Amino acid sequence: MNPRIAIVEDEPELAALVADYARANDYIPELFHDGAAALAAFKASMPGLVVLDLMLPGLDGLSLCRELRAFSQVPVIMVTARVEEIDRLLGLDAGADDYLCKPFSPRELMARIRAILRRTRPDAPAPAFSLDEGARRIAVHGKPLELTPSEYGILAALVRRPGQVFSRNQLLDLARAGNPNLDANDRAIDSHVKNLRRKLDAALPGVEAIHSIYGLGYRFDP
Ligand code: CA
């Protein structure tokens, strides 16, 4: 059965446009114009994925996402009107799987939906990555990667939450947790990620596992 995509959006024209694209991509769109109605409907029947506008009348997108996370891991793509807002939401750990800034291209939204559903589908192939938290080791197809403590901290966070966008600050905190002596700044994160990419490319040639999200940070999506 084709996945149901809930579109929680109070701008009717935008909601209708997204619904048209969803239908053209063989999804079943369900429209909600306010957060409280959406939440009540989700409690009765959970969609396959939620496209959630941040600014909504009544219950806003952030509150809705948090209430939803209390009982469901349904994938959420949060849509905001301002790119700065995404930083704030990342800092608040809003619980969304992906973020998109308005105005967005509906094609881009469909690509993100497809990527998330591919990951979360139960018949998706087993991930190539395995995480051994006790030994602080990450293996690709069973073969452990040679990682520094900082690289382990960063990659472990990414592997635990595939699809989630991490800001450089968040990754810096995670790197410091693995290596308290680390004297690092934003640029150090970029160099850790560069080294991780080199190691991952050797283990998984041709697979881009860590994606740069312009202006935001990084996302793990092998
Ligand atoms: Ca709105």
Residues whose N, C-alpha, C, O or C-beta is under 5 A from the ligand:
A	BS01	CA	D10 D53 M55 L56
